Amino acid sequence: MRSTISHILPTDASTFWQNVFFDQEFTQRMYSDVLGMGDVEMLQQTGCTRKRMTRRLRCSKGVEMFAALAKKMGAGFSIIEEGTFSMDKRGHGLWKFNVIPSSYAEKVSLTGVLRVKRVKPGWIESKFVIDCDVKILGLGNMVERIMARAIDENFSKVAVFAEDFIEEKGHLAA
């Protein structure tokens, strides 16, 4: 099941990637405060936003998007997000990511891309395209629908938080 979510934010692409999306404070607050995930741990972040960057993090406790699966999987459920960032020649960034659950990883696939492009001076469009595929007999379609609904709700919260963070930190485009 595919979800597509777009939001307009008051900053430029370079500032968004460097001072918002890959900012440690933004990442921690987004996952813990906005998405309600506990125990957010940055496992690895390498590279730079001018060329190529990779990030790997783990979240556990309160992984709301996976609530239907977490009940079936029991205590100790967590996810790992792995992603790669690249910037094209026009200054449009692309983040490709994969979310790996600690259980049923062979039956649950959550992958996506985040594209950011300039829509007018000082404003960007962030567009998430997320594919969710659950292969659990008798539960797959239901879990996909639940996750798609959670994805839409969560990314709307993230967009509001991102705009607030941009203003709070003074990352508005000049």
C-alpha positions in Angstrom: 0.0 0.0 0.0 1.4 3.4 -1.0 1.0 6.7 0.9 2.1 10.0 -0.5 2.3 13.1 1.7 3.4 16.6 0.7 3.9 19.7 2.7 5.2 23.2 2.0 7.9 24.5 4.4 9.3 28.0 4.9 13.0 27.3 4.2 15.4 26.4 1.3 16.5 22.9 0.5 20.1 23.2 1.7 19.0 24.6 5.0 16.3 21.9 5.4 18.7 19.1 4.9 21.7 20.5 6.8 20.0 22.3 9.7 16.7 20.5 10.1 16.4 16.9 8.8 20.0 15.8 9.8 20.1 17.9 12.9 20.5 15.6 16.0 18.0 17.7 18.1 15.4 17.6 15.4 15.8 13.9 14.9 15.5 13.2 18.6 12.5 15.4 19.2 10.7 14.2 16.1 11.0 10.6 17.0 10.4 10.9 20.7 8.1 14.0 21.2 6.2 14.0 17.9 6.0 10.3 17.0 6.0 9.1 20.6 8.9 6.6 20.2 11.1 6.0 23.2 14.7 5.1 23.3 15.8 6.8 20.1 19.5 5.8 19.4 21.6 7.1 16.5 23.6 4.1 15.4 25.5 5.8 12.6 25.5 9.0 10.6 28.2 9.6 8.0 28.8 11.9 5.0 27.7 15.4 4.3 24.6 17.0 2.8 26.5 18.5 -0.1 27.1 15.1 -1.6 26.0 11.9 0.1 25.0 10.9 3.6 23.8 7.8 5.3 22.0 7.4 8.6 21.0 4.4 10.7 18.9 4.7 13.9 16.9 2.5 16.3 13.7 3.3 18.0 11.8 1.2 20.6 8.9 1.6 22.9 5.7 3.2 21.6 6.3 2.5 17.9 2.7 3.5 17.2 2.8 2.9 13.5 3.5 -0.8 14.2 1.1 -1.1 17.2 -0.9 -3.9 15.4 2.3 -5.9 14.9 3.8 -5.0 18.3 0.9 -6.7 20.1 1.5 -9.9 18.1 5.3 -9.6 18.5 5.4 -8.9 22.3 7.8 -6.9 24.4 11.1 -5.7 23.1 9.8 -4.7 19.7 11.9 -2.0 17.9 12.6 -0.7 14.5 15.8 0.3 12.7 15.6 3.1 10.0 18.4 2.9 7.4 18.6 5.6 4.8 20.8 7.3 2.2 20.7 10.9 1.1 21.9 12.5 -2.1 21.7 15.9 -3.7 21.1 16.4 -7.4 22.6 19.2 -9.6 19.5 21.3 -9.2 19.8 21.3 -5.4 16.9 18.9 -4.9 17.6 16.4 -2.1 16.5 12.8 -2.0 16.3 10.6 1.1 15.7 6.9 0.5 14.9 4.9 3.6 14.0 1.4 4.8 12.4 0.7 8.2 13.2 -2.8 9.5 11.1 -4.2 12.4 12.9 -6.4 15.0 10.4 -9.2 14.3 8.8 -10.4 11.1 11.3 -8.4 9.0 10.9 -11.0 6.2 7.1 -10.3 6.2 6.9 -6.5 6.7 8.4 -4.0 4.3 8.3 -0.3 4.8 10.4 1.7 2.3 10.2 5.2 1.0 11.7 8.4 -0.3 11.6 12.0 0.7 12.1 14.5 -2.0 12.6 18.2 -1.4 12.4 20.8 -4.1 12.1 24.6 -4.2 8.6 25.8 -5.1 9.4 29.5 -4.8 12.1 31.6 -3.2 12.3 30.7 0.5 9.9 27.8 0.3 10.2 24.1 -0.4 7.9 21.2 -0.9 8.7 18.0 1.0 7.1 15.0 -0.5 7.1 11.6 1.2 6.2 8.5 -0.8 6.0 5.4 1.4 5.3 1.8 0.5 4.1 -0.6 3.1 3.8 -4.3 2.4 2.7 -6.8 5.0 2.7 -10.5 4.2 1.0 -12.1 7.2 -1.8 -14.5 6.3 -5.2 -13.1 7.3 -3.7 -9.8 8.7 -1.7 -8.3 5.8 -4.3 -5.9 4.3 -5.7 -4.9 7.7 -2.2 -4.1 9.1 -1.3 -2.2 5.9 -4.4 0.0 6.2 -3.7 0.7 9.9 -0.1 1.6 9.1 -1.1 3.8 6.1 -3.5 5.7 8.4 -0.8 6.1 11.0 1.7 7.2 8.4 -0.6 9.9 7.2 -1.4 11.1 10.7 2.3 11.0 11.8 3.7 12.8 8.9 1.2 15.6 9.2 2.4 16.0 12.8 6.0 15.9 11.6 5.3 18.7 9.1 3.9 21.0 11.8 6.8 20.2 14.0 9.3 20.8 11.2 7.8 24.2 10.5 7.9 25.1 14.2 11.5 23.9 14.4 12.5 26.0 11.4 11.0 29.1 13.0 12.3 28.3 16.5 15.9 27.8 15.3 15.8 30.7 12.8 16.2 28.6 9.7 13.8 30.6 7.6 15.2 31.3 4.1 16.6 34.8 3.7 
